[in-house]
Amino acid sequence: MGQSDFHRRKVFKSPTLTGGAIIPFMVTPDAVARPELVERRSYKEFVIEIEIYRRANGRCYAWPYIEISRGYSTTKKHFVLTENEFATKESAVKAAIEEGKKKIDAGFDVEDLSS
C-alpha cells in the first residue's frame, strides 16, 4: 500500500448499516465530496432533508434524512431510497421527498434505529 493509499484509509462505523461493526475502507473522491445541493422540506411535524451529490459519471446520488424537533432536541435519521441514482438533481429531490412522505405516513420513527 503506497503512502497516499495509507492516508486515504478511513474507518467506517454505522450502527444502522453494519450492526455496529467497524469496517476499514478506501475513501473515494465521491465519498468525501460535499453535497452539491441540500434541500429541506417540511411535512407534518417533520423535515425531510436531502443531500445531493454528483457522481463521477455525471448522475446524482441522494442521501435523505427525516428530522423532527421536540423542544430543544432535534433528532435526524437517514433513510434508504428504493432507487438512489438519478439523471438530475431535481428528480433526486422529488423522489426523496415522495419516499420521505410515504415513510412518515407509514409511521416512521426517527428515534427507532431499527426502522
Secondary structure, DSSP 8 states (H G I E B T S, - for coil): --HHHHHHEEEEE-HHHHTT-EEEEE--HHHH---SEEEEEEETTEEEEEEEEE-TTS-EEEEEEEEEEETTEEEEEE---SS-EESSHHHHHHHHHHHHHHHHHTT--TT-TT-
